[in-house]
Amino acid sequence: MKTENFLIKLFLAAYLIIFFGYLLGPLVVMSITAFNSPSFPKMTPWECLTFQWFDVLANDDRILNGIKNSIFVGIGTVILSVVMGLAGALMLTQIWPKLRATYYTIVIAPILVPGVVLGISTLVFWDRINIMLGFSSDSFLHNGIFLTILGQSTFIASYCMLVFIARLQRFDMGLTEAALDLGATNVQAFRKILLPFMKPAIASAAVLAFLASFENYNTTTFTFGKYPTLTIELAQKVRYGINPSISSLAFIIIAMTVIGALIHEVYRRRQQLALANGAPVSAVTGSFKLPKFLRGNPAAIILILVALGGFTTIWFSQVYSPKECVMDVREQKRFIQDQRIKAIQEQRLEQRRQENLKGPDIFGGSKTSPSTDSIPQSPGKGSFGGVFNPNNLDETAPKDSEPGKAQNPGKGAFGDIFAPKNLDKAAPKED
């Protein structure tokens, strides 16, 4: 039994490592590349620790402008989506029960529609409205931020509605009815009873809507106009080449997300501890003292460590200079490059030398050594079949005779046509 429990725990630990490695591995790798000195994001080989890419990011006007536009669009999308989502969720609780399934399907449908279709339809619809109203092409109906907010809200509102529906399922409608019976108006009952109960869901829906708006690309790519968001700017940068400043932006976003999650966890654990000790809920929202909530609250300890690490990193980035390391790396790269060039040159010279050794001679022979390249070992015996061999003129010349010296001139492969007596037949006889 103990062995089985040990194997189960082992497999569970291996599964968790693989699972979180698959999810968080790319984020960790990208975060590390933000501190490496090469101009292209890469983790290996590691060269120098540097913070220059954060400076590059801070001076990138396009990225900063995209972040500003994304924040404006996100705030507008949060307001519109939360309002529509809450209204849709309340309507679902008040509608006739037989129509709830149909109403729910209609409201959820935008989630299933591709973002490209939503973007194109938003652009075309509001362009037709602009023409019908007789507005100019510079009207607010053609404003990129306005169209992006409307396009994103069409499906983000459905996400918010799902959050509100989950919260309303635990609400006792009898409380509202009791308030109405006691003389409260519908507005008062909503503001003093339902709205306080929905505050956690409203906060969750607002965060969800902002994050969904901040990372949206498919819908925004058709509606941004003259106001590109961060995702649009990043996509355009990827087309023309990127540098590790994108990794530094990713690191900042990841760090902010982790810090926000830890703050929420600290608050939640502190609330649970207060309620367990019998404290009223109102006391939980007040100020807290650090030594008390640190007890039994590991999230608070992690948050403090992350904060200390962040401050230490900022201080270290101000006093650390990677110039010497970068110069050493450049010299090392230059030396390695020179060595590679020399190796390639030597390899090419060796290839040429081998080609000269194995290449065909102009007379059809083969070259066997560099010292005998220009001296034929067997003169006249080449690709012409030995026609120009000097011994062809000497029929009786021995095989081991010295080349060029005919023993019997004129009597060779050409017969005796070149014999001296034949050349003297036409000569006049002496008296």
Secondary structure, 3 states (H helix, E strand, C coil): CHHHHHHHHHHHHHHHHHHHHHHHHHHHHHHHHCCECCCCCCCCCCCCECCHHHHHHHCCHHHHHHHHHHHHHHHHHHHHHHHHHHHHHHHHHHCCHHHHHHHHHHHHHHHHCCHHHHHHHHHHHHHHHHHHHCCCCCCHHHCHHHHHHHHHHHHHHHHHHHHHHHHHCCCCHHHHHHHHHCCCCHHHHHHHHHHHHHHHHHHHHHHHHHHHHHHCCCCHHHCCCCCCCHHHHHHHHHHHCCCCHHHHHHHHHHHHHHHHHHHHHHHHHHHHHHHHCCCCHHHHCCCCCHHHHCCCCHHHHHHHHHHHHHHHHHHHHHHCCCHHHHHHHHHHHHHHHHHHHHHHHHHHHHHHHHHHHHCECCCCCECCCHHHCCCCCCCCCCCCCCCCCHHHHECCCCCCCCCCCCCCECEECCECCCCHHHHCCCCCCCC
